[in-house]
Amino acid sequence: MKRLNIKIYGIVQGVGFRPFVSRLADACQIRGTVCNKGPYVEVFAEGNDAALQQFVEGIPKKAPERAAILKVDVHEVTDDAPPYADFAIIESAKERGDIFVSPDIATCDKCRSELFDPKDRRYLHPFINCTACGPRLTILESMPYDRERTSMNEFPMCEACHEEYVSPESRRYDAQPVCCNDCGPQVYLLDHEEVRGADAIRAVRRVLASGGIAAIKGIGGFHLAC
């Protein structure tokens, strides 16, 4: 068995990179860890030579669509640390250096399909997102990019969202802004806070149709609509 230390630099935060690495590790039968370090994502990978080669080659070849890898550093680790039991996403750690974060990403086709499906639990949920889309840069309060350092920190996940967040087979595995109609932010009018949800959206639509202007705040920034 061999252990590698792999550092991936570029836009690798906010694009579903850690869950991607975790799935790739499972597919290649690799044990170890992955975490954000701020300027890079760090991976410790343990396995036989063939599995490690497949894993390392798969990182740039199969990376998430929104990722932009600038450099991959690979070094063999020769210490006497005990072997890993499995592969895990571990707590982030902040280090100095240039940090690249994904911009907000428009709603993907899969989320859009859920959004307009009356049978889906996120039907018409204004803040729908997954590892492939949703707010990124505008929700950040500090680095590294983790939920507790974003504006979503004030919205604890419900049981159903948490199950998606921790399930490797889910599209929302380790997606920091994950939420739903039961646990996420709500749409309301600042000057009439009792008007919420679909009623608030209809009210804004009437304002726009009559020639007015609306400031619409998302999880991150504002849109001025007219």
Phi, psi and omega in degrees: 000143180233150178238132179244146169254120185239127177242125182246120182254150177131205175276090184232012175242133180084015180236014181076030186287318181296314176296327175299313180298320180298316179294319179298319179299317178298319181294328182265002182060048178255139174251153179150212183215161171220140176205161173279138174242010182096275180288345183205167170258132182250134180235135165251122186236132183232130179176186177280170186302315183295317180294318180295320178297315178299319181294309182298317179293330182285338183300304179285330184288324188246013183302154178306148185305322185275355178285153174223099184276123178267326184198145174233117177258130181234127178224142176282138178261129185243015180284178183257030180296148180296153181294153177283146179277330182200197175246135186219148168273120185248172185299140180289160177220135185271132174226157180288152176141170178292132183242130178246125181238141179297142168291171174301146186240131181301152182307128181282168183297322181292318177293322180297322178296317177295320185303323184253017177260108182303340181271351182274145182288348175255024178305121179059024177285115187296338186250029181299141180197170174205191180292345182260353183202169177113186182289146178223276186300320186287346179263356184288135172250329174199172181253159359289171184282100174218157188305320183292349177248026176233173178292349177280355180302331183277001182238089179300140180290141172288173184298319182292319179292322180295323179297319176295320184297327184258002183261115182302333182277355183274147174292346182250020177300116178062025175278112189297323181273009187306136179193176178211187180297338183273335188230351184267185176299162177239153174272132175206167179265130182298324181270356175213076188296344178284344179271110188227165174062222183300327179296321178293319179295319178295322180296318178293322179299321178294320178300314181295318181295333181268007176096008181276179179238139179234137171262115186250115181264126175267201176295330180253262187266193181254149166246132170264121184243143178212000000 
